[in-house]
Amino acid sequence: MIFACRLIIFDGKGYNFLLGTIEEQPPRGDGAPMPHPFHNHVALVTGASSGIGHSLAMQLAKHGAKVGVIARRRELLEELVNSIRSAGGVAAFATADVGRRDETQAAVAEIRRQLGPIDLLIANAGVGTPTLLEPLNIRDVEKMFQVNVLGTIYAIEAVLPEMVSRKTGRIAAVSSLAAFKGLPGESGYCASKAAVNAYLEGLRIQLHGRGISVTLACPGFVKTPMTEINDFSMPFLLSADQAADHVLWAIRRRKKMHRFPRRMSWIVRLTGLLPDWMIARGMKSYGEKPPMNDLG
Ligand SMILES: NC(=O)c1ccc[n+]([C@@H]2O[C@H](COP(=O)([O-])OP(=O)(O)OC[C@H]3O[C@@H](n4cnc5c(N)ncnc54)[C@H](OP(=O)(O)O)[C@@H]3O)[C@@H](O)[C@H]2O)c1
């Protein structure tokens, strides 16, 4: 592997990145010669009304999975399910705010009623907004923990007992490379994803030997509605389809953790070695005037 890195300062938008020249292994695709392991399996994707979750649902359907989708926006879920069905696939939807335990339980029960026992859960629903300093926007931080952390845990709760009793299943969460470094102006989001990683890691070890795999997929920047508000350069930006490819590749191989794209993952690792003053200086304008979106 060729590995040479240089520090690039994205001035104006205030981001510092270590950019690496690293031979990148693309996701090896899910079209390998083996029969597709998701065929006829019931796959449940939360946060499937847009972005990565939408691409995951479409790709799973293409691989022959029966796809259950959950999010809050009914019309978008309906559209997604209709397009899967009109292509000959099997799909069902249920609406829920995954940050609400009762709604998540009810939505998963509805999907199970329509499609059968869940073989694969991808807890993908998530929200992200900057963490402000003056004043501290605690409600936004609470919302990120409610959806990103508890939403993931509630979805797992809704499928796990059945997987344990059937001694089979796959659980995955779409976390983030942000889990690996607390960044100024993003501490709430980074902390929520770090919590997801720690939870799933512990769960994975606890489930050892029970036939259930636990996979953490940690993307860098992906072009979705979540990032369209960003007015700074997003290195190694992936499309939602590319991100979904990566996620499914990792789940299929029962990977513990997949960080992607590889070059962005190295940048995050190397950023962890930088002194605080350098990161603070590089992200000064971001920290002072972050792009704000509406958490809904
Ligand atoms: N885009 C990136 O650069 C990036 C990078 C790393 C990780 N991620 C992670 O990837 C995941 C998907 O994000 P995305 O980029 O695809 O963004 P997105 O297009 O905004 O999708 C977010 C999805 O989550 C759903 N959602 C949000 N809050 C919800 C709630 N309370 N209950 C149920 N569903 C909810 C949304 O549906 P409704 O609004 O219809 O509920 C939507 O389907 C997130 O976990 C995000 O943190 C994204």
The ligand as an SDF file (V2000), in Angstrom:
LIG
                    3D

 48 52  0  0  0  0  0  0  0  0999 V2000
  -24.6810   11.5490    4.7900 N   0  0  0  0  0  0  0  0  0  0  0  0
  -23.5090   11.3680    5.4150 C   0  0  0  0  0  0  0  0  0  0  0  0
  -22.4840   11.9920    5.0550 O   0  0  0  0  0  0  0  0  0  0  0  0
  -23.3900   10.3840    6.5420 C   0  0  0  0  0  0  0  0  0  0  0  0
  -22.0990   10.0870    6.9900 C   0  0  0  0  0  0  0  0  0  0  0  0
  -21.9540    9.1830    8.0370 C   0  0  0  0  0  0  0  0  0  0  0  0
  -23.0720    8.5810    8.5890 C   0  0  0  0  0  0  0  0  0  0  0  0
  -24.3070    8.8980    8.1360 N   0  0  0  0  0  0  0  0  0  0  0  0
  -25.4390    8.2370    8.7630 C   0  0  0  0  0  0  0  0  0  0  0  0
  -26.1930    7.5840    7.7720 O   0  0  0  0  0  0  0  0  0  0  0  0
  -27.5310    7.4300    8.2340 C   0  0  0  0  0  0  0  0  0  0  0  0
  -28.4830    7.8380    7.1230 C   0  0  0  0  0  0  0  0  0  0  0  0
  -28.3280    9.2280    6.8850 O   0  0  0  0  0  0  0  0  0  0  0  0
  -28.4370    9.8900    5.4390 P   0  0  0  0  0  0  0  0  0  0  0  0
  -27.1660   10.5560    5.1630 O   0  0  0  0  0  0  0  0  0  0  0  0
  -28.9780    8.9130    4.4940 O   0  0  0  0  0  0  0  0  0  0  0  0
  -29.4700   11.0630    5.7640 O   0  0  0  0  0  0  0  0  0  0  0  0
  -30.9770   11.3190    5.3320 P   0  0  0  0  0  0  0  0  0  0  0  0
  -31.1500   11.2370    3.8850 O   0  0  0  0  0  0  0  0  0  0  0  0
  -31.3650   12.5620    6.0520 O   0  0  0  0  0  0  0  0  0  0  0  0
  -31.7450   10.0790    5.9510 O   0  0  0  0  0  0  0  0  0  0  0  0
  -32.0500    9.9640    7.2950 C   0  0  0  0  0  0  0  0  0  0  0  0
  -33.1620    8.9520    7.4120 C   0  0  0  0  0  0  0  0  0  0  0  0
  -33.4360    8.7670    8.8080 O   0  0  0  0  0  0  0  0  0  0  0  0
  -34.8280    8.9230    9.0010 C   0  0  0  0  0  0  0  0  0  0  0  0
  -35.0900    9.4720   10.3140 N   0  0  0  0  0  0  0  0  0  0  0  0
  -34.6000   10.6120   10.8510 C   0  0  0  0  0  0  0  0  0  0  0  0
  -35.1200   10.7930   12.0690 N   0  0  0  0  0  0  0  0  0  0  0  0
  -35.9580    9.7510   12.2900 C   0  0  0  0  0  0  0  0  0  0  0  0
  -36.7930    9.3880   13.3660 C   0  0  0  0  0  0  0  0  0  0  0  0
  -36.8860   10.1140   14.4730 N   0  0  0  0  0  0  0  0  0  0  0  0
  -37.5080    8.2510   13.2550 N   0  0  0  0  0  0  0  0  0  0  0  0
  -37.4550    7.4970   12.1320 C   0  0  0  0  0  0  0  0  0  0  0  0
  -36.6810    7.7840   11.0890 N   0  0  0  0  0  0  0  0  0  0  0  0
  -35.9430    8.9090   11.1720 C   0  0  0  0  0  0  0  0  0  0  0  0
  -35.3010    9.8700    7.9020 C   0  0  0  0  0  0  0  0  0  0  0  0
  -36.6690    9.6160    7.5890 O   0  0  0  0  0  0  0  0  0  0  0  0
  -37.9060   10.5080    8.0690 P   0  0  0  0  0  0  0  0  0  0  0  0
  -37.4780   11.9290    8.0650 O   0  0  0  0  0  0  0  0  0  0  0  0
  -38.9520   10.1900    7.0450 O   0  0  0  0  0  0  0  0  0  0  0  0
  -38.2610   10.0020    9.4170 O   0  0  0  0  0  0  0  0  0  0  0  0
  -34.4450    9.4140    6.7370 C   0  0  0  0  0  0  0  0  0  0  0  0
  -35.0390    8.3370    6.0920 O   0  0  0  0  0  0  0  0  0  0  0  0
  -27.6460    8.2770    9.4960 C   0  0  0  0  0  0  0  0  0  0  0  0
  -27.5600    7.4450   10.6280 O   0  0  0  0  0  0  0  0  0  0  0  0
  -26.4280    9.1690    9.4240 C   0  0  0  0  0  0  0  0  0  0  0  0
  -26.0050    9.5880   10.6970 O   0  0  0  0  0  0  0  0  0  0  0  0
  -24.5010    9.7800    7.1190 C   0  0  0  0  0  0  0  0  0  0  0  0
  1  2  1  0
  2  3  2  0
  2  4  1  0
  4  5  1  0
  4 48  2  0
  5  6  2  0
  6  7  1  0
  7  8  2  0
  8  9  1  0
  8 48  1  0
  9 10  1  0
  9 46  1  0
 10 11  1  0
 11 12  1  0
 11 44  1  0
 12 13  1  0
 13 14  1  0
 14 15  2  0
 14 16  1  0
 14 17  1  0
 17 18  1  0
 18 19  2  0
 18 20  1  0
 18 21  1  0
 21 22  1  0
 22 23  1  0
 23 24  1  0
 23 42  1  0
 24 25  1  0
 25 26  1  0
 25 36  1  0
 26 27  1  0
 26 35  1  0
 27 28  2  0
 28 29  1  0
 29 30  1  0
 29 35  2  0
 30 31  1  0
 30 32  2  0
 32 33  1  0
 33 34  2  0
 34 35  1  0
 36 37  1  0
 36 42  1  0
 37 38  1  0
 38 39  2  0
 38 40  1  0
 38 41  1  0
 42 43  1  0
 44 45  1  0
 44 46  1  0
 46 47  1  0
M  CHG  2   8   1  16  -1
M  END
$$$$
